[in-house]
Amino acid sequence: MFDALSDRLESAWKKLRGQDKISQSNIQDALREVRRALLEADVNLQVVKDFINDVETKAQGAEVISGVKPDQQFIKIVYDELLAVMGEENVPLAQAYNAPTVVLMAGLQGTGKTTATAKLALHLRKINRTCMMVATDVYRPAAIDQLITLGKQIDVPVFDMGSDGNPVEIARQGVERAKAEGIDTVIVDTAGRLFIDADMMAELASIKETVKPDEVLLVVDAMTGQEAASLTRTFHEQIGITGAILTKMDGDSRGGAALSVRRISGQPIKFIGVGEKVEALQPFYPDRMASRILGMGDVLTLVEKAQEEIDLADAEKMQEKILSAKFDFTDFLKQLRLLKNMGSLGGIMKMLPGMGKISDDQLKQGEVQLKRCEAMINSMTPKERRDPDLLASSPSRRRRVAGGSGYKEPDVSKLVSDFQRMRSMMQQMGQGNFPGMPGGMFGGMGGGMPDPYAAGGRPAAPGWRGYNGGAAAGKKKQKKDKKKKGFGTL
């Protein structure tokens, strides 16, 4: 997602490199590239026009900051405007003063509405809000069964009255049941259609009038691009929405929906779906999304994903092992499995600043190399995992591991030697020394990984270089944020 948009925007920054200042004449080519980038991302045409006009006005009136290059300053202006389009900050889900809080889910068929209902229920359960889901989609075959199955998977109750019930009555009784049982939040899954029709809107309006929801969330398929804008406008005008959930944001969507929905409806995007798994729902943070669009990564989301998987006590023990050079293959295997639980390697790498340019081939090679490492470690004895030096000094042990994992002895030898170098390097880093990164453990990704701070690479971004004290300050801020959040070893 957003790869094509990011590439196009980078072309815009190049138009200003080498310039002494921002002027009316030298920003026109950059603005033309930004306009083309947004149109190719399938952003609503009126949103594009307003965006370009606002950026042009702000760029012409911008005071040149000492020590900041014009292309860096232009990026900051575009970043600020992206925030203005998507919303300045995350808007949390409403919570009614008198329980239960009622959330009405609306949208067309095929947008992932039922799955989004379960994802939202799980998200709320993780923050200690009790939930009940109400199945009112009596038209789509197996819709009720799907919600019941998802409910069992996430341990959230589902209220239904079968496929013969009246949707409005099902919603009313579901809310009453939740109130009687002291449930904190009720999420009502409504029926969708392949297209907007009068009957669907009338039914939604009746359910809304009956249960008086605190939130009406429109579930929008991010793949629909400009269609998302017209869909949002129609639902908002006829039903009145309070927010949106964008699904399929992990797919090949070009990003147009994320930049159109809020500007068209005036209502915030509250969550985004980033995968098929029921855990794959994230609160929407406009500043983080803007950073990802501009190739700055999304370290905060990466930290939060890690926090969900990391036990702080284990992280402290791991840190002690690293500092004392006692980090072994068992620890490394635990870290690999933690990485898997956090998502795909590609998804994680692209959250790191400057890593958006890694090619799919490089990421695939990296995935293959991780699997090779795991297979060889799994073929070691517990004693060999605890003491890698045993393998380093014994060719017969290496041959046995190679045979058990399906690889060759040189592969095992390389794994052991690379691991020992990495362990030594990690110990030195813990002592304040920063030696060069060895090329080996993830050699499948090779030296092809781009350096985010390399000369001629992606231009500086707010808070990394050119802003907030330059690269050193940016790195110090990352370290401080990680320490503050209790971020463990990865």
Secondary structure as UniProt FT lines:
FT   HELIX           3..14
FT   TURN            15..18
FT   TURN            24..26
FT   HELIX           27..40
FT   TURN            41..42
FT   HELIX           45..60
FT   TURN            66..67
FT   HELIX           70..86
FT   STRAND          101..106
FT   TURN            109..110
FT   HELIX           113..126
FT   TURN            127..128
FT   STRAND          131..135
FT   TURN            141..142
FT   HELIX           143..154
FT   STRAND          158..159
FT   TURN            163..164
FT   HELIX           167..180
FT   TURN            181..182
FT   STRAND          185..189
FT   HELIX           198..211
FT   STRAND          215..221
FT   HELIX           222..224
FT   HELIX           226..238
FT   STRAND          243..247
FT   TURN            249..250
FT   HELIX           256..265
FT   STRAND          269..273
FT   TURN            278..279
FT   STRAND          281..283
FT   HELIX           286..293
FT   TURN            294..295
FT   HELIX           299..309
FT   HELIX           312..323
FT   TURN            324..325
FT   HELIX           329..342
FT   HELIX           345..349
FT   TURN            350..351
FT   TURN            353..354
FT   HELIX           355..357
FT   HELIX           360..378
FT   HELIX           382..386
FT   HELIX           389..392
FT   HELIX           395..405
FT   HELIX           409..430
FT   TURN            431..432
FT   TURN            441..445
FT   HELIX           446..448
FT   TURN            452..453
FT   TURN            455..456
FT   TURN            462..464
FT   TURN            468..469
FT   HELIX           470..485
//
